């Protein structure tokens, strides 16, 4: 048998299959972008165009980052230590209003570079602007993604949208549909398009209903920020008489093709509806401590939702809130619930890894192709270096990876059978060029948006 890639001698291969098998002394064979065989070294024979020696490595399914904002990458450090309404209306919307297409491209390159270097192989982007240009970047990077164009049409007197971000419901729906038509199933199916309701409270009933109809027609996901903070939920109640989740239910939007982002503030009724409607959740634990105290760990029900069979995935959110896109570090923060609940048995490392693999695949409606290492699935996988202080001694490789690891342990990344990074060197993007370009662009857009002074350290720089 001849393969495109043959990975040999892995110390461990964490399959995430139905039996959750962890294979030792393992090999993985890849052909035509798919895994064709996985098993003990002796059980897989044949030659290959490329052979990777994985001795002192662990093979994992590629990590799935279910919520990030590519075009906010240049805003890292511009929105620290503010409450969520100020974070959005005084920092992020002004930043986005001054973002050119060239800036968006640079921001997307920088984000994709960080994603590759920290082990993400698939991600979901709920929609920024200049998204066709962003899709070109994602295509070149080799990553797998679900992309959307931002849609919102409401601007209240106390929380106004910048003029160039305002659209009618009809315009937002039309632009969103055209984006899906252009981008869905691009790059041999590696890029999928979805619809977006930017935040529940800034979308009219008309827009919500139209987006749901379009998502059903095209058979794609709807991404929306919902139940994020108490002030945001209270604002929805003030405007519409009900909370985010109940409003989506009332409008007929709450469904199995909805990826609801954050979902920190849920009542018993709402939690039951999420389970009943098979709503998918993008849990972003790193957003709460960095961007205004969302209440994620204090009021969030995520361990209970997981226990109840709800699909809970993990997302890094964005550079101006989480400040990093490393989904390994994101997964680690979910264990904070052990302290909040005074329960050391909660959020075991094996459960946490499921959030960044299998649950991520389900959340993006892609579980038939990704999320585990099994014959017939797409060849999306990473090799983790075990010959490091963090991974030594190695009693339990999953425990070490979740509790002590980070994306910096990822040595090699493969998506769709294509090597994106090998021995920590990214092959699809020019790292040095991107870093130099992004630093200049980030400083420039901050100046144009009037945010430079707001981001300075409290201590003097001489």
N, C-alpha and C positions, 0 to 999 in steps of 0.2 A: 504494500500500500504506500502511496506517495502523498505527502501532506504539504500544505503551504508553510505551516509552522508546527514544530514539535517541541513542546516544553518538557524537559526531562529532569528527573532526580529531585523534584520538589520535596522538601521535608514534609510539607503538609499541603493538601488541596482541600479547601473548605467548600464543599459542593453546594450547600444550601438546598439540596434536593429534598424530597418529601421525607426521607429518613434522616436528614441533616447529617449525612455521612462526612466524616473527616478522614481523608485518605492520607496515609503516610507513604513515603518513597513513591511519589505519584508522577504520572505523565499526563499531559493534555495534548491532544492532536487537533489541529485546526485546518479546515479546507473550505474554500469558497465562502469565507466570512463566518463560518459556523464551527461549533465544537462537534467533531465527529466521533471522538472517543475520549474517555477519561477513566483512569484506573491505575493500578499498580504498574510500576515500570515494566515489569516482565510481561504484562498482558497487552502492551501496545508496541507493536513492531512496525517497521517501515522506515523509509527515508523521508527527508523533507528539504524544501528549498532553504529553510532557515531553522536551525536548532538552537534552542535557548537552554543553557544549563542552569537549572533553578536550585542547585545545591545551596543550602542555608537560606532558602526562600520559602515563603508561604504563598500559594496561589489562592486568590479570592475572586468572587464575582466583582466586576467593576462597581464602584460605589455610585449610588443614585442620590443626587442632591435635588430635592423636589421643590425647592423655592430659592431662586436667586434673581438679582437684577443686574444684568450685564452692563447696562448703560449708566449705572450708578457707581461703577468702580472708581471713577476719577473723583468721587466725592468722599473718599475715605478721609476721616478726620474732620469733616466739615459740619458734623451734626452731633457731636458728643455732648452729653450732660444737659439735654433739654427734654421737656415733656413731649409726648407724641404729637399733639396738635402743632406745636412749634416745630418739631422735627419735620413734619410734612409741609406745613404752609409757609414757614419762615426759612427753611433750609433746602428741602428736596425739590419742591415745586420751582423756586427761583433758580436752583441749579439746572433742572431739566429745561426750564424756559430759555436758558442761555446755552444749551448744548447744541452744537452744530452737528451735521452729519459726520464730519471728519472727527469730531470729539467722540461721537458715539462709536465709531469704528475703532478708535484707539482704546476706548474704555472696554469694548467687547474683547479686543485682543488681549488686554491685560487680564481680564477676568478669565478668559479661556486658558491663558497661560497658567494662572494660579490653580484652576480646576484640574488641569492635566497633572501638574506637579504634586497635587495632594490626593490623587487617586479617584477623583470623580470621572466617570465615563459617560454618564447620562445626567441631564439636568432639565429643570423646567423653569422657564422665564415667563412671568405673567404679563409682560408687556411694558415696554418703554416706547421710545420714539425712534424714527429712522430704522425701523426693524428689518426692512429689506436689506439694507446695508449690513446690519448686524447678522442676518442670516448668512450672508456671504462669508463673514468672518468665521461663523460656526462651521460652515461647510469646509472651509480651508483647514480649520483646526483638527478636523477628524472626529470631534465629539458627537455624541448622540444627544438630541435635544427635542423638547416641546417648546415652541415659541409662540408668542401671542403679541398682538398690538393692543396697547392700552385703550380702554374705552370708559369714558365717564362724561356726564353731561349736566351735572348739578353744581352750582356755585352759590353758597349762601353768603349773606352780608358779613358774617363774622369769620368765615373760612372761605375766602374767594380763591378761585383758580386764576393763574396768570392768563392774560388775554389770549395768547397764542396756544394755550392748552384747552381752550373752551370749544366744545362742539355741541351740536344738537344730537338728540337720540338717533335721528335718521342718518346723520353724517357719520357718527361713531359706528353705527351698525354697518353702514355701507363700507366704510374703510376697513373694518374688521373682517367682513366677508371677503373683500378683495384680497386681503392679506392671506387668508386661509386658502383661497383659490390659487394664489401664486406660490405659496410655500409648502403646502401639505404634501408629505411624501417625497420631499426633495432629497437629493443625494442618495438615491437608491433606497429611500425609505428611512434613512438615518435621521432626517429632520422631519418632524411632524409639526403641524400648526394647530393652534387651539384658539378659543375665544377667551376674552377677559372682561370681567366687571371689576374695574380697578379697586374700588372699595365700595362696599354695599351702600353706604350712605351718600355717596356722590354719584349714584346711578339712579335715574328715574325708573318708575314702574315700567314705562314704555320701553326703555332701553333693556331692562332686565328680561322682560318677556321676549323681546325681539332676539336678544342674544341666545336665550334658551332655545327658541325655535330654530335658529341657525345652527347651533351646536348639534341639535338632534338631526337636522337635515344632513349635515356633513359627517355625523358620527364621530365627533371629536370632543375634547375636554373643554370645560369652562373653568378658568382659574379666577379666584376672587379672594380678597382680604376680608375676613369676617370675624367678629367676636374678638378682636385683637386687644383692645383696652376698654376699661370702664368708661372713660370719656367718649370714646368712639361709639360704643354701644348705646350710651345714654343719648348721644346726638341722634342716632338712628331712631330711637324711641321718641325723642322730641319731634322729629320731622315726620315720622310715619306711624307712630302709635305702638310699634312693636320693636323687638330687638332684631338684629341682623338675621339670625337663623329663622326665626318665626316669620320675618318678612319674606325671605326666599321661599319658605314653605307656602305662604299665602299666595305668592305669585306663581306657584307651580314650577319654580326653578330648582328647588332642593331635590337632588337626584344622584344617581350613581355615577354620572359623568361630571360631577362637580368636585373640584379640588379646592377645598376651603383652607385658606392660609391663616395661621395663628390659632384661632378658635380657643382662646384662653378662657373667655367668659361665657360659660354655658350653664343654663339652668338644667334641672333634672329633665324637664320636658324637652329641651333642645337636645340634650345628650341622647335621649330615647329616639328622637326624630333622626338624628345623625345615623344611629344604628339601623333604624327601620328603612331609611332611604339609601343606605349603603354609600353615604357621602365619604369621600376620601379627605384626609387631613394632612396638611403640611405643617408639622410641629417645628417651630423655630426657637429652640431654647436659648440660643446665643443673642437673640434680638432683645429679650427682656432686660437683662442687666445693662446693656449698652445703649438702648434707645428709649429712655423714658419710663422704665419700670412697667412693663406690660402686665405684670401679675402672673406670669407664666407658671412659676413654681408655687405661688401662694394659693391661687385659685384654680389653676389648670387641672383638668381631669384626665390627663393623658394615660397614666398607668391603668386607671380604671377603664378607659375607652379601649385600650389594647386588650385588657383582660376580657372585655365584653365582645371582642371580635371585630372592632372597628379598624379599618386600615389607617394606621398612623405612620406616616413617613417623616423624614427629617429634612430640613432645609437650612442653609446658611444665611439666607436672606440677602443682605447687601453690605458692601464695604462701609457705607456711612452709619450702619447700625451694628451688625455683628463685628465688623472690621476685618473679618477673614472669611474665606470660602472653604476652609479645610473641614470637610464633612466628618473626618475622624474626630476632630476636636468637638464638633457639634454633637456627634453621637455621645461622646463622653459626658457632656453636660446634662444629658437626660438622667444620669444617675443621681443628680441632686435631689430627685424626688425621694430617695432613700432617707435623706436627712429631714426633709419637710414632713414626711409621713412617719418618721421614726421607725422605719421598716427596712432593715438591711437585706431582706430577701427580694426586694422589689428591683425591677430593671436589671436583671442579671445580664452579664455581657453577651450571652447568646441571644437574648431578646433584643438587646440594643443593636446588635449587628443585623438582625432581621429588619429593623427600621430603615437601615441604609442600603438594603439589598432587595429582598423579596417585597417588603411593604412599599418601597419606593417604586418598584416595577408595577405593582397593583395600582398605586396612586396615579400613575401616568397612563393606565390602561394598556400596559405593555408587557404584562407578566407572561404572555405566551412566547416571548422572544428573549427577555433579559431577566436578571435578578438571581439566577442560579447557574451553576456549572453543570450542564447536562447535555448529552448528545442531542443535536437538533436545534439547540438555542444559539443565538448570535454569540460570536466569540468576543465578548466584552469581559475583560478580566485584568487583574493587576497582580504584580509580584511584589510581595512585601519582604524587605530585608530583615532576616532574623539575627544576623550577626552584629547586633547593636546592644548597647547597655540597656535600653528600654525593654528589649525582648529577652533579656537574660536574668535569671535562669528561666527555662521554658517549661514550666509545669503544665500550663494551659495556654496555648497560643491565642485563643480568642480573648481570654482575660487580659493577657499582656497587651494585645493590640488595642482593646477598648480602654483599659484603665491607664496604660502607660504610653501608648503610642500617639502618633500624629501622622498627618499626610506626608511628612518628610521621610517616613520609612518606606514609601512607595518607590521602588526601583524601576519598574517597567509597567507601562500601561498599553493595553491593546483594545481597540474598538473595531468591531466588524471585521476582525482578522487583520487589521492594520496596526502596526506598532507606532504609537504616538510618542512614547518616551521610552528610552532604553538607557540603563545605567544613569538615571537622573537627567539625561540630556533629551530635551524636547526636540522632536524631529520635524514637526509640522509647522512650527512657528519660530521666528527669530527672537530669542529671549532678550539679547542685549539691545537690539533695535527697539523692541517694544518698551522696555524699561525706560530708555532715554526719551522716547517719544511721549510716553504716558506722563512722565514727571512734568514736562513742559506744558502739555495740554491740560493737566489737572490744575496747575497753578493759574493758567490763563482763564479757564472757565470760572474758577473761584473769584478772580478779579472782576470779570464781567458781571457776575451775579451779586457782587458786593458782599461776599462771604469771607474774604481773606482775613479780616480783622477778627471775626468771630471764631476763627479756628486756631488762633495763636495760643501758645502755652502760657500758663499763668505766671511763669517765671521769666525774667527778662533774658533776651538773647543779645549778647554784646558782640 
